[in-house]
Amino acid sequence: MSPSYKCSGCSKEFDDPASEIIDVTTYTAQYGPGWKNLNGLVGRDILKAMWVGTEQNQHALRRLKPGAFEKLLKDHSLENHFNLIDQAQKAIKGGIEYKVAKQRIGQGAFRRELLRKYGVTCAISGPAPTKAIHACHLYSYSAVGGDHEEEGGLLIRADLHALFDADLLNIDPKSETVVLDRYLEQFPEYWRFNSNPLTISLTSKQKRWLKLRWENHSPSTA
């Protein structure tokens, strides 16, 4: 057809439509935390009597008369079923959020080298599932410019690695034993490792890294 376009508002016809880019703000409401099924509690006729008008609102939503819903709850002793505000405040928001994150370059190769050298063995607890073992740096990774120093790591179980990073677990480079902070004495599953020898032998370079850490991060044993 010619002209190619016709405005549905003013009925004008034209071949070259004008276009513009506009900013659009989208709002999303989450009703999940406050959803309550009224099946068996309130009849449809009672709910329908609260509607404002009889128009068929979009998405089956209906406007209610001011105060009608509160009166319904009171008249039918349903207040305890609808503590919606408290429920919504206590609800934990879910979903997925995408973020840009830093990733240590060479971390995979660093871990593979430790696995090749020591096998699937935690230096503190002994053999463990591969997925549960981390490649732990014996120094501050960022402090040395993000390099993987030769013989600067050990394989440590994930939960023990977290305690190591939190300075609640350390390794005495002289005795090659595990030293735990007194805070962990209340947790027998962890305290049993205190004073235990490592399950592997340290190299001289590993001892040097651990000596530097020991001087700055030794746990409280008093």
N, C-alpha and C positions, 0 to 999 in steps of 0.2 A: 504494500500500500504506500501511497505517497500523499501527504507527508508521512514519515515513518512513526511519528509519536503523537500522542494526544493526551493532554492533561485531564486527569479525572476530576480535578477541582473546577477549572474554568472552561474546559472543553476546547481550549486552543490547540491547534495542530502545528507541528514543526518537524524539521528534519535533523536539526542539531541541538540536542538537549544540553542545557547548562548543568554543571555539577559543582558541588562544593564539599569540603571536608569539615565536619563539625565534631566537637568533643562530646562524647556520650558517657554519662555516669550510670553504672548499673548497680542496683542494690539487691542483695540476696537475703532472704529471711530464712532462718532455721527454726522449724517448729517441732523438731523431733523431741527435745527434752520436755516439752509441755504437752505432748500428745496424750489424750485420754480417750479410751473407747467407751462411749455411753451405751453401748448395746446392753439391753436388759436393765439399765438403770433409769432411763428416761424415754418415754415414747415419742414418736415422730410428731404427733399432733401438738404435744407440749412445746417441742422445739420450734415448730412452725409458727406457733402463736407469738413467738418472740421476734419474728422477722420484721424488718422495716420494709413495707411494700411487698409485692408479689413477683417482682421482676426476676427473671432467671439470670442470676449473677454468674459471671465467668468462673470456671473451675469449681463450680458447685459451692462457692463461698457465699455466705449470707450475712448481711448486716443485721445486727440485733438492736433492739430498743435499749436505750441507756438504762443501766441498772437491772435489766431483765435477767441476765445470766446470774448475777450475784443473788438475786431473789430466788431463782430456781435452785441454786445450791443450798440456800438456807431452808427453803420450804421442803426439800427432799433430803435434808441432812447429808449433803454430799460434800461439805466443806473439806473433810479430810482427804477426799479423793483428788482434790484440785489445788494442792499447795504448789502451784506452778512456778512462782517466782523463786522459791527456795530450790526447787528441782533444777531450774534453768541455771541458777548460780553455781550449783554443785556439779553440773555436768562438765565433763572434760571434753574440750573441743578436739575433734579428730580431723582427719583429712591428710593431704600431702602438700608439702611446700618445697619448692625447688630453690636451692641456694648454691652459690659458688663457694667452693671450699678448696683449701690448700691440700696438696697431696705430696707426700715425700717421694721424690724421684729415686728409684733404685731400691725401695724398701722390699719389694718382692725378691729381688736378687740377693739382697742382704739376708733375708730369712732363709732362702734356699741354701745359701752357703752354710748357715748355721745348722740347718737340718742335715746337710751332707756330712758335716763334721761331727755332730753329736747324736744324730738320729732323732727320733721323735721322743725326746726326753727333756723334761723340765729340770733345770739346774738345781731346783730346790725340792720338788716333790717326786721327781723320777718320771717314768713313762706315763704318757698322757695322750689323749686323742689329738690328732694333728690340728684340728680346728680349734682346740682349746689352748694351743701354745702360741705365744707371741715372740717376735724377735725384739728383744729389749736392748736398747742402747745403754751403755754403762756411763754415759756422759750426756750433757745437754746437747741435743742434736742441733738446735738453732745456734748455740754458742760457738760451734766449730764451723759455722757457715753452711750447714746443711750437707756435710760430707759424711759418708759411712766410713769411719776410721777402721783400719785393719785390726782385727781381734778386739774390737770395741763393743762387742755384744754378747749376749747369752740368750738361750731359749728359756723363757719363764712362762708358766701357766698364766692365763689371762687375769684371773682374780689376784694372783700374787704380783703380777706386773703392776696392777693398779695400786697395790699397797707400796710397791717399790717406788713408783712415781710420786706417791703421797708422802714419802719419807717415813713410812711406818714400818718398812722392812729394808734392811740393808745387809750387806755382806762384808764381814771382816776380812780384809785382804791378807792379813797375817795368818790367821787360823783357818781361813777358808770355810767359815761357819756362818750360819744365818743368825742375824741379830734382829729381834723384833722390838718395837716400841712397847712400853708397859701397857699402853692403851689396849693392845690386842690380847692381854692376859685373860680378859673376860670372854674371849672366843676360843674355846678349846680346839676347834678344828684348825685354827691358824697357830695358836700358841704351841702346838705340838712340834712345830718346825723350829722353834727357838733353840739356838745353840747346836742345831743339827749340822753336820758337815754337808757340803755340797755333793751332789750326785755325780759331778764331773770334776776334772782337775783343771785348775786355772793356768793359763800361760803367763809369762812374765809381763806381757803387755796388758793383759786383762787385769792383773794385779795392780799395775800402775794406774789404770783408769779407776779401779775401785778404791785405791788409796786416796785419789783426789776427791772422789765422791764421799768417802768415809770422813775426811777432814772437814767437809762442809755440810754433810747431811746425816750424820750418825744419829740413830733414834735415841729417845730418852729411855734409859735402862734403870734409872734410879727409882 
